[in-house]
Structures are given as C-alpha cells and as structure tokens.
C-alpha cells in the first residue's frame, strides 16, 4: 500500500489573514506553523497576505525571523505596502478627489518613522466614516469613503486620482488577481474577516479554502450559526472547500449548512503541533498550567475556582496562568477573593509559555467553545495530562476520558476540582501510563501527518479545478486533461 506524499502541488501558495499582531493568538500561530510546514515538508514557498493598515511589517517580519516563526521561503505581503511601492496603471476616466480629513481627536492614526501612513475616523456608533492613506514620503496614496459611489480612490505621487473601486472587496480581489498572476494558486484564508472578501472570488486558476478555527455554532445550538460567521458560511459553496479541525464539527457544519440550503465541500484537517523530542518525566507534583487569552470565551475564572476548590478539599495544588486579555482584572479579583494569591500566578504573555507543559502535572481547559485547541494537543504532546470541559469542539475528539486525560461536563467547576484532587491521589504508575498514552495520541497531529493531509486534499481540489475548467472544451481536450490527472495521481502515490 502506497503512502501519500506530503509534497504539495506545484503552484503558488498563499495564506490570507486580515492582519498580524505582535502578541498573536492561536489562529495566527496555527497559520504560521502550517506555512512553515508547507515550506519545510511540503516543499513550496508561502506568501502571507494581509489587508490591514499596520505600518511596520518589515520590522515585524524581522522579529518573526529572529524568533523562528518566519523562515526562508515565507514572506509577509501587505496590500497597502505594495501599493505604496508600485501603482497600477490608470483606467478610464480619473475619479474625483474627495476632501481630505482634517485631524480630529479620536482619529486612529498609524505612523512610521514620523510619517502618518493612515488616518481612520469612525462615528460614535463605531461605523467607519473615512480613511486617508499616505506613502512614506507623505504624499497621498488612497482615500476611502464608504458612503461614496467610488468608495476607494488611488492617487499618483503628484496627487492625481488614477483608479477607483466601488467596494473594498473589489480592491482586495483585484490585488488577489495581481499576486496570483493568473498562475495555478491556492488561497488559504484563516481570518473570518478576510474570508468575506474571498467568498465569491471565483477564478479558474485559484483554489480558495477557508479554515474555520473555532466553533461555528451560536451557543453550541444546532442550526444556529454565529453572527460573525453567518455571511461567510451561508456562502460556503462559493469556496472550493471549507476546512474544520475535527470530524464532529464537519458533521455538524454539514448538517447546519444543509438546513439553510447550502452545499459545500468540507474537509477535516487539524492543526499541526510541535512534538518534543523528549518529555520531562520528573514533574512538579500538583503543578497545573493554563495557556489562554484572558477573555470571556476562555472562562478562566472557572480554572481559578477549580484550583481553589481542590485546595479546600486538601489537595496540594498550584497553577500558572499564561496569557493577556481584557478579563485580567476580573481574574485577579477572583484570585484575591478566594485567597489563593500564593498558589495561582498570572504570568502574562510569554512566547515560551508552552514549555511549561513539559514540567507541569496537568493542564486545564475551561473555554465555552473551540475549534481544536492547539494548547490541548501541545499539553498532551508534552505528557501533561489535560483536564478539559467537554465542549464543541476538540476535547472529546482528542481525549479518551480516564485513559489519556479527563473530560469534564461543560461548566461543572466542582467536577473539575474533583478530578484535580483525584489526579493527585492516583498511583504513580497509572499516571505515567496516562502520560504515555497522551503523547501517543498527540503524535497523530505531527506536522508531517497534517501536511500530508493538506497535500492530499489540495491535489484533489487542484485536479477538480483543472477538470472543471475543461468541461466545455472538445472531447479530446477533456480526455487529455483526465489522463494528466490520472498520471499525476499515480506519480504522487509513488512519492514522485
């Protein structure tokens, strides 16, 4: 039996997200890791496309290179930076130039090297009113006026209007055409915000895939799509494929889309994980770790309450919480109120936080919803026993309760506390067996395994695209195209 090759199809490969932040979360980490795997294992270069107004992408990319998150063969390309460097040719009658914004308090201004590169103004209700963008020499680059017939206008260096688009999506799709250059391309979209511009972007040369990194259901209820995902998922059939991280979500999404009359191709491909070459066996007994953003969805007050309850029951436990977010003050107050300041420590953001899994005894996951939590796989890969709420999606797809971790009824703090206490009283041999089984389970999410799945699905989509493009051609052309597809499949199966 042939084992499929992880080599990716010979084409242009792109990862599209709205923007990149210095202290990025799980979605961006997963996107960067997938892109590195595409380069190192799949053998292709990847361009990471961004659409936001971040002014310092060159310095940011240098920091990512220094940290190892960006490697040779990966590069970040920003729409506005590229327009600053090279303008398109004029087309048709020059659009009119709107009046520029006069600076006001409340404007969001992006500066770099002392130069204003963008000025954004919103109304009291948060609605976008206007944007002005500039080159690095201070000259006008573009204006954006949502209420205008010509929403976005682009300018030459002398301030002459040269081109316009009625919608921002029109501009984005025009840029996608430029970066793909009419060549066979794969456009993988991680951000749900950026995905709105790709729904409906249909080109014979470009295969579009949207990755859903979290639960698509509102409150976990069947048939009810999250408001932030409704637009894209109701147009899921306009992508070549939708990717989810677990088989359970694949089944749920197929059911939910069918309920609203949407047909779509849905793949299940998990995120890859860093598998340590060796795992620390001598761990700190009773030491727990949580790696999560301090936001409402992560529900970290539950983790604090579970640790406090376990201590009240006599267990000698403590925990480190790594992460930042808007709920930090609330969590600190809860820690103080429960009197566990000396046992629960908020460590803030730490790029090396995941190394804590290698010395901790257990980890906690208390989210309201997930896709497939990368921290859960990383915890198991390090032999750190996960204690997780049974939410959609991820924990039940990874953990066999009592075998390689523990599943807790969703929201049941007392049950989580009891499991923490139970873990401390289990025989050492039993605990070590659980750790070994957790490591073995996580091995199924190695970069090589995940890249191989991407290779298989993208090659199939690539072939389907070629066949679809030839459907109206003469029979001889269609026959040659099918023969070429079959030949590639055989060579791929042979690892060539």
Legacy VTK file of the C-alpha trace (Angstrom):
# vtk DataFile Version 3.0
C-alpha trace
ASCII
DATASET POLYDATA
POINTS 496 float
0.000 0.000 0.000
1.418 3.351 -1.076
1.684 6.129 1.462
0.758 9.517 0.035
3.499 12.104 -0.264
3.482 15.295 1.814
4.785 17.217 -1.204
2.321 19.955 -2.084
1.123 20.656 -5.627
3.432 22.818 -7.766
1.558 26.114 -7.617
1.575 29.475 -5.875
0.573 29.147 -2.219
-0.928 31.961 -0.139
-2.167 32.289 3.435
-4.598 35.186 3.817
-5.416 36.834 7.127
-6.683 40.307 7.944
-3.595 41.353 9.886
-0.837 40.190 12.213
-0.329 41.334 15.802
2.830 41.195 17.913
1.180 39.072 20.589
-0.819 36.880 18.265
-3.225 34.176 19.319
-3.881 30.592 18.363
-5.233 31.224 14.861
-2.151 33.179 13.769
0.189 30.691 15.446
-1.541 27.845 13.609
-1.353 29.727 10.297
2.361 30.433 10.703
3.066 26.841 11.722
1.122 25.472 8.749
3.037 27.790 6.420
6.384 26.651 7.832
5.332 23.030 7.359
4.308 23.758 3.780
7.831 25.064 3.181
9.872 22.527 5.153
7.805 19.401 4.471
5.597 20.280 1.512
8.419 21.891 -0.463
6.629 25.109 -1.510
7.056 28.792 -0.705
4.168 30.597 1.010
3.212 34.267 0.801
1.284 35.514 3.844
-1.159 38.186 2.644
-2.503 40.910 4.947
-5.057 43.659 4.329
-4.731 45.869 7.411
-3.024 49.241 7.984
-0.143 48.026 10.148
2.718 50.424 9.337
5.793 48.348 10.321
5.543 44.995 8.607
9.209 44.992 7.583
10.382 45.309 11.199
7.712 42.885 12.371
8.831 40.307 9.802
12.415 40.706 11.014
11.296 39.936 14.578
9.402 36.865 13.384
12.517 35.701 11.533
14.594 36.200 14.679
12.137 34.128 16.728
11.973 31.364 14.111
8.288 31.881 13.340
9.119 33.166 9.859
11.643 31.192 7.823
13.255 31.307 4.400
10.564 30.755 1.766
7.885 32.567 3.777
7.236 36.277 3.362
4.625 38.750 4.517
2.958 40.854 1.837
0.667 43.726 2.768
-1.788 45.253 0.300
-1.064 48.870 1.225
2.699 48.453 1.392
2.692 47.012 -2.108
0.506 49.839 -3.413
2.948 52.331 -1.887
5.751 50.704 -3.863
4.020 50.156 -7.195
0.833 51.689 -8.519
-1.454 50.137 -11.133
-1.912 51.820 -14.487
-4.768 54.340 -14.795
-8.037 53.001 -16.141
-10.827 55.006 -17.733
-11.821 58.475 -16.578
-9.998 59.654 -13.465
-12.270 59.664 -10.395
-12.837 62.811 -8.371
-10.705 63.515 -5.336
-12.661 63.903 -2.084
-11.655 66.418 0.556
-9.029 65.058 2.933
-9.705 64.596 6.637
-8.769 67.400 8.987
-7.166 65.869 12.100
-9.589 65.405 14.989
-9.373 63.886 18.447
-10.487 60.276 18.273
-8.934 59.544 14.878
-6.901 56.320 14.761
-3.540 57.244 13.270
-0.839 54.802 12.139
2.636 56.345 11.963
6.031 55.055 10.947
9.311 56.949 11.023
7.478 60.137 11.963
5.164 59.956 8.928
1.419 59.429 9.109
0.595 56.419 6.925
-3.130 56.224 7.648
-5.847 58.168 9.426
-9.103 56.383 10.283
-12.268 58.093 11.504
-15.320 56.368 12.954
-18.650 57.628 14.183
-19.877 57.449 17.761
-21.512 54.113 16.900
-18.215 52.677 15.625
-19.216 52.887 11.966
-16.350 53.642 9.566
-16.672 57.183 8.204
-13.461 57.773 6.287
-9.842 56.667 5.803
-6.903 58.535 4.282
-3.704 56.630 3.469
-0.290 58.052 2.603
3.065 56.974 1.215
6.208 57.032 3.281
7.200 60.348 1.718
3.937 61.869 2.991
2.163 62.011 -0.377
-1.447 60.863 -0.663
-1.907 57.200 -1.585
-5.631 56.464 -1.215
-8.885 57.712 0.243
-11.754 55.560 1.435
-15.264 56.981 1.798
-17.839 54.236 2.482
-20.807 56.429 1.533
-19.352 57.442 -1.833
-20.116 55.892 -5.214
-16.359 55.456 -5.572
-15.519 54.084 -2.167
-11.740 53.791 -2.648
-9.685 56.124 -4.822
-5.978 55.627 -5.554
-3.611 58.504 -6.357
-0.368 59.034 -8.243
2.574 60.603 -6.442
1.535 64.076 -7.604
-1.936 63.661 -6.098
-3.743 62.865 -9.351
-6.585 60.328 -8.940
-5.792 57.353 -11.177
-8.092 54.490 -10.248
-11.043 53.646 -8.040
-13.181 50.795 -6.728
-16.799 50.846 -5.619
-16.108 48.456 -2.713
-13.106 47.464 -0.631
-13.759 43.887 -1.702
-13.311 44.961 -5.312
-9.866 46.313 -4.422
-8.922 43.165 -2.493
-9.978 40.869 -5.326
-8.078 43.000 -7.811
-4.978 42.513 -5.604
-5.561 38.774 -5.388
-5.536 38.701 -9.200
-2.223 40.557 -9.195
-0.484 38.304 -6.658
-1.685 35.069 -8.290
-0.762 36.410 -11.728
-3.116 34.017 -13.483
-0.948 31.067 -12.357
-2.301 27.976 -10.554
-2.701 29.158 -6.967
-4.030 28.098 -3.570
-5.519 30.817 -1.390
-5.984 29.576 2.187
-7.986 32.025 4.304
-7.678 31.867 8.082
-9.399 35.083 9.166
-13.204 35.154 9.112
-12.965 38.897 8.397
-10.738 38.413 5.356
-12.882 35.471 4.219
-15.761 37.853 3.464
-13.797 39.260 0.546
-12.929 35.804 -0.813
-16.482 34.411 -0.819
-17.480 34.827 -4.440
-13.901 35.221 -5.676
-14.042 32.609 -8.417
-11.094 32.193 -10.768
-10.169 29.129 -12.808
-6.565 29.398 -11.641
-7.226 29.974 -7.913
-8.409 27.332 -5.447
-9.936 29.020 -2.384
-10.109 27.366 1.049
-11.460 28.879 4.274
-10.222 27.431 7.574
-12.685 27.695 10.490
-10.556 27.725 13.638
-13.360 27.853 16.223
-16.930 26.705 16.731
-19.340 27.941 14.063
-22.429 27.494 16.253
-24.019 30.157 18.399
-24.073 28.828 21.953
-23.459 25.337 20.578
-27.042 25.161 19.314
-27.710 23.059 16.206
-28.726 25.054 13.156
-27.785 28.427 14.655
-24.709 29.974 13.053
-22.620 32.517 14.923
-23.457 36.044 13.807
-19.798 36.708 12.956
-19.702 33.701 10.635
-23.143 33.783 9.044
-22.208 35.783 5.947
-19.272 33.580 5.010
-20.818 30.213 5.885
-24.049 30.962 4.049
-21.778 31.388 1.015
-19.605 28.383 1.854
-20.365 26.856 -1.535
-18.506 29.740 -3.174
-15.225 28.443 -1.733
-13.607 25.362 -3.197
-13.540 23.939 0.324
-14.192 24.764 3.960
-11.780 23.254 6.496
-12.690 22.438 10.099
-10.427 20.863 12.691
-12.482 17.878 13.894
-14.769 15.248 12.370
-17.534 16.161 14.817
-17.548 19.748 13.597
-17.502 18.546 10.000
-20.709 16.580 10.626
-22.324 19.481 12.496
-21.400 22.040 9.854
-22.700 19.843 7.048
-25.991 19.486 8.929
-26.249 23.205 9.673
-25.489 24.245 6.088
-27.953 21.740 4.668
-30.631 23.263 6.908
-30.218 26.600 5.103
-29.857 25.038 1.660
-26.093 25.457 1.292
-23.962 22.787 -0.373
-20.242 22.919 0.348
-17.146 20.752 0.305
-15.950 20.329 3.900
-12.589 18.850 4.868
-11.321 17.890 8.312
-7.664 18.838 8.770
-6.363 19.536 12.289
-3.611 21.978 13.130
-0.141 20.529 13.441
1.728 20.608 16.726
5.314 20.743 17.893
6.190 17.308 19.250
9.058 17.485 21.769
11.952 15.138 21.104
11.860 14.136 24.755
9.472 14.754 27.613
10.322 15.573 31.205
9.257 12.678 33.409
10.173 14.195 36.795
7.385 16.763 37.074
6.246 19.128 39.752
3.517 17.192 41.549
0.308 19.193 41.846
1.501 21.856 39.424
-1.090 22.892 36.855
-0.784 25.218 33.877
-3.246 27.180 31.754
-2.275 28.854 28.453
-5.108 31.032 27.151
-6.169 34.572 26.346
-7.772 36.263 29.327
-11.132 36.812 27.655
-14.731 35.845 28.267
-14.701 32.813 25.964
-11.790 31.189 27.805
-13.716 31.433 31.120
-10.583 31.355 33.278
-12.445 32.224 36.472
-13.597 28.586 36.319
-9.973 27.427 36.347
-9.276 29.657 39.360
-12.343 28.343 41.209
-11.472 24.708 40.449
-7.928 25.097 41.790
-9.240 26.864 44.912
-11.851 24.135 45.485
-9.249 21.398 45.054
-7.057 23.080 47.672
-10.022 23.423 50.009
-10.529 19.655 49.616
-6.977 19.044 50.800
-5.072 18.720 47.517
-1.658 20.355 47.360
-2.007 22.075 44.007
-0.988 25.347 42.399
-1.159 26.787 38.904
0.419 29.238 36.474
-1.841 31.066 34.015
-0.125 32.395 30.881
-1.885 34.972 28.744
-3.179 38.520 28.438
-6.611 39.961 27.822
-9.459 42.199 28.922
-10.534 39.923 31.800
-7.257 40.140 33.696
-8.625 42.452 36.408
-11.683 40.219 36.926
-9.491 37.131 37.261
-7.158 38.860 39.715
-10.120 39.878 41.874
-11.408 36.296 41.861
-7.988 35.010 42.934
-7.885 37.509 45.801
-11.448 36.785 46.894
-10.692 33.051 47.069
-7.465 33.681 48.967
-5.173 31.799 46.598
-2.797 34.602 45.564
0.167 32.489 46.661
-0.997 29.465 44.644
-2.318 30.871 41.362
0.018 33.151 39.423
-0.843 35.254 36.381
2.298 35.135 34.251
1.135 37.417 31.426
2.149 36.898 27.815
5.190 34.664 27.365
6.260 33.391 23.921
7.743 30.329 25.658
4.639 29.618 27.745
4.023 26.256 26.115
7.288 24.928 27.505
5.509 24.898 30.864
3.595 21.821 29.708
6.830 19.823 29.902
7.184 20.249 33.660
3.558 20.638 34.765
1.499 17.718 36.030
-1.788 18.769 34.451
-3.422 21.469 32.318
-6.910 22.975 32.419
-9.174 23.998 29.545
-12.380 25.851 30.538
-13.477 27.544 27.285
-17.086 27.910 26.204
-16.182 26.787 22.661
-13.164 25.981 20.485
-12.217 24.517 17.122
-9.463 22.126 18.125
-7.492 23.861 20.889
-3.824 23.809 19.960
-2.881 24.077 23.636
-4.752 20.827 24.285
-2.690 18.943 21.710
0.515 20.612 22.910
-0.245 19.660 26.506
-0.754 16.019 25.547
2.330 16.030 23.314
4.379 17.050 26.351
2.826 14.363 28.547
0.931 16.945 30.602
-2.458 15.427 31.488
-5.343 17.587 30.225
-8.462 18.209 32.312
-10.924 19.824 29.905
-14.568 20.778 29.612
-16.393 18.634 27.054
-17.223 21.478 24.688
-17.598 21.803 20.961
-15.061 21.246 19.540
-11.854 19.450 20.344
-11.639 17.877 23.800
-13.824 14.840 23.045
-12.067 14.434 19.690
-8.704 14.224 21.465
-9.252 12.857 24.967
-10.381 9.386 25.993
-11.714 10.097 29.462
-9.609 8.428 32.125
-7.234 6.990 29.521
-5.095 9.902 28.303
-6.810 12.803 30.056
-10.102 13.804 31.672
-13.319 15.166 30.176
-15.492 17.255 32.472
-19.182 18.110 31.910
-19.272 21.567 30.389
-19.230 24.294 33.039
-19.015 21.927 36.036
-16.377 23.564 38.255
-16.943 21.096 41.111
-16.353 18.117 38.818
-13.136 19.704 37.558
-11.972 20.237 41.149
-12.711 16.586 41.969
-10.629 15.413 39.006
-7.719 17.598 40.119
-7.929 16.030 43.580
-8.238 12.527 42.113
-5.185 13.011 39.924
-3.068 13.821 42.976
-4.048 10.550 44.658
-3.565 8.221 41.664
-0.685 5.698 41.753
2.443 6.963 40.007
2.456 4.063 37.535
-1.095 4.814 36.475
-0.328 8.491 35.964
2.778 7.739 33.907
0.775 5.343 31.731
-1.723 8.158 31.073
1.125 10.469 30.116
2.499 7.944 27.617
-0.930 7.456 26.068
-1.407 11.243 25.815
1.928 11.566 23.996
0.973 8.761 21.608
-2.372 10.401 20.854
-0.772 13.765 20.144
1.674 12.127 17.714
-1.235 11.780 15.291
-1.059 15.579 14.905
2.560 15.802 13.808
3.433 18.383 11.159
4.293 15.640 8.670
0.937 13.894 9.136
-1.039 17.133 8.866
0.923 18.361 5.828
0.280 15.023 4.124
-3.463 15.549 4.612
-3.215 19.055 3.175
-1.288 17.686 0.219
-3.905 15.026 -0.484
-6.846 17.433 -0.317
-5.203 20.283 -2.244
-4.084 17.962 -5.015
-7.619 16.598 -5.337
-9.019 20.145 -5.423
-6.376 21.154 -7.967
-7.318 18.259 -10.240
-11.028 19.014 -9.854
-10.339 22.623 -10.841
-8.486 21.531 -13.969
-11.294 19.175 -14.985
-13.957 21.797 -14.323
-12.085 24.349 -16.455
-12.077 21.874 -19.374
-15.732 20.852 -19.155
-16.743 22.965 -22.179
-13.690 22.003 -24.238
-13.711 19.416 -27.059
-13.738 15.763 -26.042
-10.072 15.245 -26.973
-9.029 18.105 -24.662
-11.110 16.723 -21.789
-9.638 13.254 -22.343
-6.048 14.576 -22.246
-6.841 16.534 -19.088
-8.224 13.420 -17.387
-5.188 11.390 -18.437
-2.923 14.067 -16.963
-4.829 13.991 -13.674
-4.552 10.189 -13.510
-0.832 10.300 -14.290
-0.227 12.820 -11.501
-2.151 10.671 -9.019
-0.023 7.630 -9.829
3.244 9.592 -9.563
2.104 11.126 -6.293
1.209 7.715 -4.871
4.717 6.567 -5.803
6.138 9.557 -3.935
7.477 11.228 -7.079
LINES 1 497
496 0 1 2 3 4 5 6 7 8 9 10 11 12 13 14 15 16 17 18 19 20 21 22 23 24 25 26 27 28 29 30 31 32 33 34 35 36 37 38 39 40 41 42 43 44 45 46 47 48 49 50 51 52 53 54 55 56 57 58 59 60 61 62 63 64 65 66 67 68 69 70 71 72 73 74 75 76 77 78 79 80 81 82 83 84 85 86 87 88 89 90 91 92 93 94 95 96 97 98 99 100 101 102 103 104 105 106 107 108 109 110 111 112 113 114 115 116 117 118 119 120 121 122 123 124 125 126 127 128 129 130 131 132 133 134 135 136 137 138 139 140 141 142 143 144 145 146 147 148 149 150 151 152 153 154 155 156 157 158 159 160 161 162 163 164 165 166 167 168 169 170 171 172 173 174 175 176 177 178 179 180 181 182 183 184 185 186 187 188 189 190 191 192 193 194 195 196 197 198 199 200 201 202 203 204 205 206 207 208 209 210 211 212 213 214 215 216 217 218 219 220 221 222 223 224 225 226 227 228 229 230 231 232 233 234 235 236 237 238 239 240 241 242 243 244 245 246 247 248 249 250 251 252 253 254 255 256 257 258 259 260 261 262 263 264 265 266 267 268 269 270 271 272 273 274 275 276 277 278 279 280 281 282 283 284 285 286 287 288 289 290 291 292 293 294 295 296 297 298 299 300 301 302 303 304 305 306 307 308 309 310 311 312 313 314 315 316 317 318 319 320 321 322 323 324 325 326 327 328 329 330 331 332 333 334 335 336 337 338 339 340 341 342 343 344 345 346 347 348 349 350 351 352 353 354 355 356 357 358 359 360 361 362 363 364 365 366 367 368 369 370 371 372 373 374 375 376 377 378 379 380 381 382 383 384 385 386 387 388 389 390 391 392 393 394 395 396 397 398 399 400 401 402 403 404 405 406 407 408 409 410 411 412 413 414 415 416 417 418 419 420 421 422 423 424 425 426 427 428 429 430 431 432 433 434 435 436 437 438 439 440 441 442 443 444 445 446 447 448 449 450 451 452 453 454 455 456 457 458 459 460 461 462 463 464 465 466 467 468 469 470 471 472 473 474 475 476 477 478 479 480 481 482 483 484 485 486 487 488 489 490 491 492 493 494 495
